[in-house]
Structure formats: structure tokens, C-alpha cells
Amino acid sequence: MTDSSIIAAPSPLRSTVAWTAWPGLLAVCVAITAYGFKVDHPALFFNVAYALLAICLYTLERTMPHERGWNENDGQTFANIAHTLTSKGVVQSLVIFSAVIGLTVYITPVAQPGYGIWPRAWPMAAQVVLAVVVAEFGFYWAHRIAHEWPWLWRFHAVHHSVTRLWIVNTGRFHFVDSFKSILIGMAIMLALGAPMEVLTWLSAVTAFIGMLTHCNVDMRFGPLSWWFNTPELHRWHHSKDLREGNKNYSENIMLWDHLFGTYYNTRDYRPPADIGINEPMPPGFLQQLAWPFKKRA
């Protein structure tokens, strides 16, 4: 047996990082955000946590990538950032903070603390856990119909057209696709009367897990992938093989995928490195914005 045929075992340090990076980084981000709420500056400390998460994951992508080929430039960095700014920035800012909060001012019952059946007396941590479970039902179906309804797939295909997964295309969504998902997920929470602090926590947790889900880092998850949407699961979701790709629709936790029979994970073979869609997507940002609106056979 030649030296080139021997696969070196990972170092103890790399193995430790692989097993602890996902839960550890998520825990740190949640702790920083919690401190932000404590000192009454949640937005500031959320942004600090998000930036720290991006820096850590970017560093890990370079030092211990899941797929080395995904570190190569695909010419989509500008489009990824532009989609992120329009979908996450514009849509969330206008819809959530302007429309939703503005409406609660004019709709008196919704503006009152006693509106709805939300358990406001629960500890905040319990309310956040409940929010993740309840909102996930909306996120799950918003995502699933984007795969199963052809006219919605046109918008969601912009996200799935990526040929590599890394932190910069975490927010690569057509703004119509983002609007639909936010509307369905948040509408459930508002209908139940969830307070704004809970909605803010839900948005923060979803943002953290979203970046972790798309990172190109060699990690190990074990039973975590049974409960949470990990990179391991999301790589299957980006498979061109729809028997694998039309699975794992959840954003944060896998409860509804288990209940509706769309959970998929196997360690019999490695998730595909060749990901994307089986149709051409124009390379430019503006072309990608217009692409779903064009009449197509």
C-alpha cells in the first residue's frame, strides 16, 4: 500500500472543532443576542453576533471546507450579495417593521397586550422555543409549496441555482420568494398575538441557523441532524436529484419534515458536490430578478 492511498485521520483539534462548531457558534450567538436584550440594545448585539458568526464560518470554510471545490469563485458573489440586500434587507425591513408594526398601531385589538392566545406569561426562553416550533409550520409549507407549485418554483429556483454552498449565498433569494415565506411564517405568529420581542428572537435564531446551514465547513452532527436543520441535511436539499432535493424543507427544526414524511438523511454515501438546477439561470443579478417573470414553456 502506497502512502498516497492512506487516508490520514483528522487531528484531535480538527475533530473537536468539527463536532463542536455548529452547536458552539449557535450558543455564542444566542448568548450575545440575549445580552443585547438585557441591556436594551438587541439590534446592535444581534449584528455583532451575526458578524462574528460570518467571520468564524468564513475562516473555517478556508481551513476545513466540506467541499474544497466550493471555495472556488463561481462569479456569483455580487449577485449573492445583491439578492441578500433586496430580499432580506428591503423585504424584511419594509414588510415586518413598516407594514406589520404599522398595522398593529391602527388595528387596536392587535396592539393590545392581551390580544390572541399567545402565552405571554411564560418565561421568554419558553416563548422563543414555542415560536420556533409554531412559525416553523409556516416556514415549512412556504418552502414546500415553492418546490411543488411551478409558478412559485420560478422564484425559488434563483436560490437553488447556486453551484456551491457557502455563507455568502445564505441570503440569495428572489425578493418575491422571501416575501412569501415571511408573510406565511410571521402571519401565524401575529395571529396568535406573539409580542415583538418574541418575533425579534425568532428572526435572530432563523438568521443564525440560516448562515450555519449554508456554510461550507466540514462538521459532524450526529443526533443534532435529527432535531435541527444542519448543513448535513441542507446539502441533500440542494441535490439535483429530486428524490433527495425535494426533502428537508424546514428552516430551523425538523419537526414538520418528520411528521409530513419529507425528512431525508443517509450516511450510506456523501451528499452530492454537483448541486444546482437542471435548467440555465442567467448570470447577472438583474437578469435573475426578471427571469421568473418571463413567459416560459
C-alpha positions as CSV (number, residue, x, y, z in Angstrom):
1,M,0.0,0.0,0.0
2,T,1.5,3.3,-1.0
3,D,1.5,6.4,1.1
4,S,-0.9,8.2,-1.3
5,S,-3.6,5.5,-0.7
6,I,-3.6,6.1,3.1
7,I,-6.3,8.5,4.3
8,A,-4.9,10.4,7.3
9,A,-7.2,10.5,10.3
10,P,-8.2,14.0,11.3
11,S,-6.2,15.7,14.1
12,P,-7.8,15.8,17.5
13,L,-8.2,19.6,17.2
14,R,-9.9,19.4,13.9
15,S,-12.2,16.6,15.1
16,T,-13.1,18.6,18.2
17,V,-13.9,21.7,16.0
18,A,-16.0,19.6,13.6
19,W,-18.2,18.2,16.5
20,T,-18.5,21.5,18.4
21,A,-18.6,24.3,15.8
22,W,-22.3,24.1,14.9
23,P,-23.8,24.0,18.5
24,G,-21.0,26.1,19.9
25,L,-21.3,29.0,17.4
26,L,-25.1,29.0,17.7
27,A,-24.9,29.1,21.5
28,V,-22.5,32.0,21.4
29,C,-24.7,34.0,19.0
30,V,-27.8,33.3,21.2
31,A,-25.9,34.4,24.3
32,I,-24.7,37.7,22.7
33,T,-28.2,38.4,21.5
34,A,-29.6,37.7,25.0
35,Y,-27.1,40.2,26.4
36,G,-28.3,42.7,23.9
37,F,-31.9,42.3,25.1
38,K,-30.7,42.6,28.7
39,V,-29.0,46.0,28.0
40,D,-31.9,47.1,25.8
41,H,-29.8,47.1,22.5
42,P,-30.9,43.9,20.8
43,A,-30.4,45.1,17.3
44,L,-26.8,46.2,17.9
45,F,-25.8,43.0,19.6
46,F,-27.6,40.8,17.1
47,N,-25.5,42.5,14.4
48,V,-22.3,41.9,16.4
49,A,-23.2,38.2,16.8
50,Y,-24.1,37.9,13.1
51,A,-20.8,39.5,12.0
52,L,-18.9,37.3,14.4
53,L,-20.6,34.2,13.1
54,A,-19.8,35.2,9.5
55,I,-16.1,35.8,10.3
56,C,-15.8,32.5,12.1
57,L,-17.5,30.5,9.4
58,Y,-15.6,32.2,6.6
59,T,-12.3,31.3,8.4
60,L,-13.5,27.7,8.9
61,E,-14.5,27.4,5.2
62,R,-11.0,28.2,4.2
63,T,-9.2,26.0,6.8
64,M,-11.5,22.9,6.9
65,P,-14.0,23.0,4.0
66,H,-16.6,20.3,3.4
67,E,-16.0,20.6,-0.4
68,R,-12.8,22.2,-1.5
69,G,-14.3,22.9,-4.9
70,W,-16.9,25.1,-3.4
71,N,-14.2,27.5,-2.3
72,E,-13.5,28.3,-5.9
73,N,-15.1,31.5,-7.4
74,D,-18.3,30.9,-9.3
75,G,-18.8,34.5,-10.4
76,Q,-21.9,34.9,-8.3
77,T,-20.6,36.9,-5.3
78,F,-22.1,40.2,-6.5
79,A,-25.4,38.6,-7.4
80,N,-25.5,36.8,-4.0
81,I,-24.9,40.0,-2.0
82,A,-27.4,41.9,-4.2
83,H,-30.1,39.3,-3.6
84,T,-29.4,39.3,0.1
85,L,-29.8,43.1,0.3
86,T,-33.0,43.1,-1.7
87,S,-34.6,40.0,-0.2
88,K,-33.5,40.3,3.4
89,G,-32.9,44.0,3.7
90,V,-35.7,45.5,1.7
91,V,-38.4,42.9,2.1
92,Q,-37.9,42.3,5.9
93,S,-37.5,45.9,6.7
94,L,-40.5,47.1,4.7
95,V,-42.8,44.2,5.4
96,I,-42.0,43.5,9.1
97,F,-41.0,46.8,10.5
98,S,-43.1,49.1,8.4
99,A,-46.2,47.1,7.4
100,V,-46.6,44.7,10.3
101,I,-45.6,47.1,13.1
102,G,-47.5,49.9,11.4
103,L,-50.7,47.9,11.1
104,T,-50.6,47.0,14.8
105,V,-50.8,50.7,15.6
106,Y,-54.1,51.0,13.6
107,I,-55.6,47.7,14.5
108,T,-56.4,48.2,18.1
109,P,-57.1,44.6,19.3
110,V,-53.7,43.5,17.8
111,A,-51.9,46.4,19.5
112,Q,-53.2,45.4,22.9
113,P,-51.0,43.2,25.1
114,G,-53.9,40.8,25.8
115,Y,-54.6,40.1,22.1
116,G,-54.6,36.5,20.9
117,I,-53.8,33.3,22.8
118,W,-50.1,33.7,23.0
119,P,-48.7,32.7,26.5
120,R,-47.1,36.0,27.3
121,A,-46.8,34.9,31.0
122,W,-44.3,32.2,30.1
123,P,-40.6,32.8,30.6
124,M,-39.1,34.4,27.4
125,A,-36.9,31.4,26.7
126,A,-40.0,29.1,26.6
127,Q,-41.9,31.6,24.4
128,V,-38.9,31.6,21.9
129,V,-38.9,27.8,21.8
130,L,-42.6,27.8,21.2
131,A,-42.2,30.5,18.5
132,V,-39.6,28.4,16.7
133,V,-41.9,25.4,16.7
134,V,-45.1,27.3,15.6
135,A,-43.5,29.5,13.0
136,E,-41.7,26.5,11.5
137,F,-45.1,25.2,10.4
138,G,-45.5,28.2,8.2
139,F,-41.9,28.2,7.0
140,Y,-42.1,24.6,6.2
141,W,-45.2,24.9,4.0
142,A,-43.9,28.2,2.4
143,H,-40.8,26.3,1.4
144,R,-42.5,23.2,0.3
145,I,-45.0,24.9,-2.0
146,A,-42.1,26.8,-3.6
147,H,-40.9,23.4,-4.7
148,E,-44.2,21.8,-5.6
149,W,-46.0,24.8,-7.3
150,P,-44.3,25.5,-10.7
151,W,-45.1,29.2,-10.7
152,L,-43.6,29.6,-7.2
153,W,-40.6,27.4,-8.1
154,R,-39.6,30.0,-10.7
155,F,-38.7,32.4,-7.9
156,H,-37.3,29.8,-5.6
157,A,-35.1,28.5,-8.4
158,V,-32.9,31.6,-8.1
159,H,-31.8,30.3,-4.7
160,H,-31.3,26.7,-5.9
161,S,-29.3,27.7,-9.0
162,V,-26.1,28.1,-6.9
163,T,-23.4,25.5,-7.8
164,R,-21.8,25.8,-4.4
165,L,-22.9,26.4,-0.8
166,W,-21.1,29.0,1.3
167,I,-22.0,31.7,3.7
168,V,-22.3,34.5,1.1
169,N,-25.3,32.8,-0.7
170,T,-27.2,32.3,2.5
171,G,-29.5,35.2,1.7
172,R,-29.6,34.6,-2.1
173,F,-33.4,34.6,-2.5
174,H,-35.6,36.4,-5.1
175,F,-37.5,39.1,-3.2
176,V,-40.8,37.6,-4.1
177,D,-39.7,34.3,-2.6
178,S,-38.7,36.0,0.6
179,F,-41.9,38.0,0.8
180,K,-44.0,34.8,0.5
181,S,-42.0,33.0,3.2
182,I,-42.0,35.9,5.7
183,L,-45.7,36.6,5.1
184,I,-46.7,33.0,5.8
185,G,-44.4,32.4,8.8
186,M,-45.0,35.7,10.6
187,A,-48.7,35.8,9.9
188,I,-49.2,32.8,12.1
189,M,-47.3,34.5,14.9
190,L,-49.2,37.7,14.6
191,A,-52.5,35.9,14.5
192,L,-51.6,34.2,17.8
193,G,-50.7,37.6,19.4
194,A,-46.9,37.0,19.8
195,P,-45.2,40.1,21.2
196,M,-42.5,41.9,19.2
197,E,-39.7,40.6,21.4
198,V,-40.6,37.0,20.5
199,L,-40.7,37.9,16.8
200,T,-37.3,39.5,17.1
201,W,-35.9,36.5,18.8
202,L,-37.4,34.2,16.1
203,S,-35.8,36.3,13.3
204,A,-32.4,36.2,15.1
205,V,-32.5,32.4,15.6
206,T,-33.6,31.9,12.0
207,A,-30.8,34.2,10.7
208,F,-28.1,32.3,12.7
209,I,-29.2,28.9,11.7
210,G,-29.6,30.0,8.1
211,M,-26.0,31.0,7.8
212,L,-24.9,27.9,9.7
213,T,-27.0,25.8,7.3
214,H,-25.3,27.1,4.2
215,C,-21.7,27.1,5.3
216,N,-19.1,25.1,3.5
217,V,-17.4,23.7,6.7
218,D,-16.5,20.1,7.5
219,M,-18.7,19.5,10.6
220,R,-20.1,16.5,12.4
221,F,-23.6,16.5,13.8
222,G,-24.7,13.0,15.0
223,P,-28.2,13.3,16.6
224,L,-28.3,17.1,16.0
225,S,-29.4,16.4,12.4
226,W,-32.5,14.6,13.7
227,W,-33.7,17.7,15.5
228,F,-32.2,20.7,13.7
229,N,-31.7,21.8,10.1
230,T,-28.0,21.3,9.8
231,P,-25.6,21.7,6.8
232,E,-25.7,18.0,6.5
233,L,-29.4,18.0,5.8
234,H,-29.4,21.1,3.6
235,R,-26.8,19.7,1.3
236,W,-29.2,16.9,0.4
237,H,-31.9,19.6,-0.2
238,H,-29.7,21.2,-2.9
239,S,-29.3,18.0,-4.8
240,K,-30.3,17.9,-8.4
241,D,-31.8,14.5,-7.8
242,L,-35.3,15.5,-6.7
243,R,-35.7,12.3,-4.6
244,E,-33.1,14.0,-2.4
245,G,-33.8,17.6,-3.2
246,N,-37.5,17.7,-2.5
247,K,-36.8,16.9,1.1
248,N,-35.8,18.7,4.3
249,Y,-37.9,21.8,3.9
250,S,-37.6,23.1,7.4
251,E,-35.7,26.3,8.3
252,N,-34.7,25.7,11.9
253,I,-36.1,22.4,13.4
254,M,-37.0,19.2,11.6
255,L,-40.3,18.5,13.4
256,W,-42.6,19.1,10.4
257,D,-40.4,17.2,8.0
258,H,-40.6,14.2,10.3
259,L,-44.4,14.5,10.6
260,F,-45.1,15.0,6.9
261,G,-42.6,12.4,5.7
262,T,-40.1,14.7,3.9
263,Y,-37.1,14.2,6.2
264,Y,-34.1,12.8,4.4
265,N,-30.6,11.9,5.6
266,T,-28.3,9.0,4.9
267,R,-24.7,8.2,5.7
268,D,-24.5,5.5,3.1
269,Y,-22.9,8.0,0.7
270,R,-21.8,11.6,0.6
271,P,-24.2,14.5,-0.4
272,P,-23.6,15.5,-4.0
273,A,-21.0,18.2,-4.7
274,D,-22.6,18.9,-8.1
275,I,-25.6,20.9,-7.0
276,G,-27.9,23.4,-8.7
277,I,-30.9,23.2,-11.0
278,N,-31.5,21.3,-14.3
279,E,-32.1,24.4,-16.3
280,P,-30.0,27.5,-17.2
281,M,-30.0,30.6,-14.9
282,P,-28.7,33.9,-16.3
283,P,-25.6,35.0,-14.5
284,G,-26.5,38.7,-13.8
285,F,-28.4,39.9,-10.8
286,L,-31.0,42.0,-12.8
287,Q,-31.4,39.1,-15.2
288,Q,-32.1,36.8,-12.3
289,L,-34.7,39.2,-10.9
290,A,-36.5,39.3,-14.2
291,W,-36.1,35.6,-15.1
292,P,-39.2,34.2,-13.1
293,F,-41.5,36.8,-14.7
294,K,-40.7,35.8,-18.2
295,K,-43.1,33.5,-20.0
296,R,-41.6,30.1,-20.1
297,A,-42.8,26.8,-21.5
